[in-house]
Amino acid sequence: MTRSTDLKPESVFRYFEEICQVPRPSKKEEKIIAYLKAFGEKQGLETQVDEAGNVLIRKPATPGKENLQTVVLQSHVDMVCEKNNDVEHDFLTDPIRTETDGEWMKAKGTTLGADNGIGVATQLAVLAADDIEHGPLECLFTVDEETGLTGAFALKEGFIRGDILLNLDSEDEGELFIGCAGGIDSVGEFRYEETEVPTGYFFFRVEVKGLKGGHSGADIHLGLGNANKILNRFLSQTFRKYDMYLCEIDGGNLRNAIAREAYAVCAIPFADKESIRVDLNLFMADIENELSVVEPNVQLLLESEPARTRAIDRKTTRNLLLTLYGLPHGVYAMSQDIPGLVETSTNLASVKMKEGHIIRIETSQRSSVLSARDDMAQTVRAVFELGGASVSSGDGYPGWKPNPHSAILKVAEESYKRLFGTEAKVMAIHAGLECGLFLDKYPSLDMISFGPTLRGVHSPDERMYIPSVDKFWQHLTDILAHVPEKR
């Protein structure tokens, strides 16, 4: 465990260390909700918890700042729970074990939870501080951002009263975000029958590992490898060449993470045992060549497996492999308004075998243009339906249309220039933020999003650039001292 006293700002890292001890997987946030409620009450501050589990803590203005507009500081309390396969960790009970690597903080084989735990810790440091100036404050802590934005969806009118909302869930220090993509999930399911595998077959497990993974919004433009696509490419090649039976398949985990690992258990005639190993070596050489820059550690492994008697029926196997091949993944369109911004993308997130002889494929589509988001979802639906899968879609969540004339944006820009002598970048982000939902419920809110520098979020490679946290803290506290007066 890294000692918070060695890091600056000490109060932010101390609270981050505290919440790293509190399990907070998405949809399992009871412990962090209780922690926050107890924190607010211990500070003697007005504290509320709504039906969804969102926590709101209000802090009065410091003397002389009572006439400033009320600011809502907002972060989500849940974290993506990903770990390397060789790591023993129970996210429901075990603390996150942090460590420093030079100027970076990371966790030992798991996600760090800085997304969005560092925002939560920063809010706690503001609430506990007696040496910073600010107007009336509301600190909103939302639940279940990562797997459905259900906390933001459930927010009731009147729960917050602020004029300005500062979302602390961005991942590049020095960048001010004023817009984000909306998203929707599309799920396909195959129902299969079991078929008997004949005698005289060689059973093997083929596995894709060593990929970086990452956020399906923030990292989708990097061209990272998708374990589901790579595995299916090899399986499809094998299915066409040999009399192959597919016994088991599993890849990826979360809808908003690029799949890092995937495996399948298959069977082919014993006579082809050596040939399949040659095929894998040739295929591996192709993948290494294609991904040499972005995925230097990619691995494909093939190991023998004990014999099994049952497999997925051949028709479903064929339809599944063709569907996985046809499903798009990655960037579909770039923004015509903001240079360098991804407009529309889709993520082939996970492939899972479920009880009842069901294979479930989860995907997510994102776009800053609502009609383009829905068109991408229809493209995915068409592939599922052509493959014979049943399809369902979520309700989706709205994007956040940029407001370049925002008053709080001007304050934040002036603050950054005054503090650091350089201009902050004003950006929109392809990742989804809760801001679109807040704006839907509170149309008059003036919002920006910013945060310290994070990398590799939603994967065990998640890390936080320690010096950026102090700059983020300085920037935030300076903004709070210069918020516009009430109109």
C-alpha angles and dihedrals in degrees: 000000000000113000111241091210089070093057134071132263085034096197094053094049091044091057091043089054089050095052090046084068091056117079110231114167116165111279089012099076099127094114096049091046089054090047093052094045091051090046093054093046092048089053089052092241129141105265129186135179118197128210093270093052098256110149124215123190119184124204123189121237120270114252112290094017099080093109095059120107114267113261124209113207109200137189135151119246101209125087137204108255110214127148139173114263093244094055122095107216134140109203091197094062113008126086120236108258108219128197137174125239107188106300094347131088119209140155130254104262097324140079111285097222093225081131094102106339093088089059090051091048091049091053091051091050090052092048092050097043123105096179104065129082121233144145123238110323136202118188111203119194112189129198133225099012094147100056105034113337086247094153092055091043090053096049108126125221110264096023090111122035101187129129097208130040123202109194109203096196104100125110110214120073112222093032123104115202121210101169142027142187126267120227147199135191124230120194128191125193131195120198111208139187123224119246130193120254111224122236119265097051130134114227119207141168118224117195136187115205143144095067120138098231115191144163114329090219108033096038103033093100093058094079093234119175118265111215092208093055094045094048093047091050090058094042092050091051090049093046091054094047104040141030090264129181119198111215103169139003132183132164141159126355119217130047092228097048128080107240111259101178137027138163142183136194113218142166131218131169114288089240089068096049096108094037093059091055090053089049091053093050091051092045091048090054090054093049093046089051094048095046100031094121103040101029109031092158100052114138135188115195130188121194132169118255133203113268119271130198102212137053141169111284114265097243093054091045091054093046092046095051093046091049093050089049092050098044109102121233130186137018115356102173139003123224117268090201104046117040114234095012119126108233103185133014143152132213126209091211112172147355115202137172111225136191115280095045094287129146110201123200117193123198135169131208126202134187140155086219113069095210091049091050090053092045090053090050089051090051090054091045090053092054091049093049093047088053092051098251124140111241135210132175134202124235091258127215130254128254124236114247111220119250107198090181094061114142094215089049089058090050091050093048093049091046094052093048091048094048102040106019095237138087121263115229116245109217148163119222132219092214118091120255130186090241094093090058093046090052090049090056098034106031094178096058116122106214145183131167127215141148147154123296116283129174134191094018117180090030137079086255090069110135139167126219103234099206090054091062092064091049090048090051093049091048094048095048092047091051090051091054092052103043113141119262121257114279 
